[in-house]
Amino acid sequence: MTGTTRSSVDLDPRRRRILVRAWRRGIREMDLVIGGFADAEIAGLNDTELDQLEGLMAEEDADIFRWVTGEAETPERFRTAMFDRMRSYVPDFEPQDAGTEGQATKP
């Protein structure tokens, strides 16, 4: 699992499967968001939250990305406390110098 920092040795089979899927999303941004969340919280999620996470991971990565970054409204069925916690794992995907890229520097 590229990127994971968590061992799955202490997890039950369901949580192990979710952890693997969380880090193999298809686009790197979702690996970082969902994988980072799973690394940190998978052991403590209850059955309802695991159901919610699995349901979310069945959606298209591009849609999830827009929801977690706020580019699109999150569908009602995903507006949960678990989803809100996962949003806190969204890294800053914007380059730090986005406004100056390609501009000449003044002498």
C-alpha positions, 0 to 999 in steps of 0.5 A: 500500500503506497503511502500508508504509515499504518500496519494492518496486523491488528485489524480485522479482515473488513478493516484491512480491506478498507485500508487497502482500498483507501490507498488504491483509489485511482487518483493520488489526491484521493489516496492522500485524503481517504488513505490518510483518514483510514490510517488515522481512524480505521481502528476506531470506526464503528460499524455504521461509520465503516458502512458510510466509508465503504459507501463513499468509496464506491463513488467516483473519485472525481466526485469525492474530490469535489465534495471534500474540497468544497467545489461541489455540494456534498450529497445528503447521504454523505453528510455525516460526522465521519465525512466531516472528519475525513474532510479534515485530512484534505491536504492543501492541493494548491501550489504555494506560489500559484500567483507568481508562477511564470512571472519574471522577477523584478531586478 
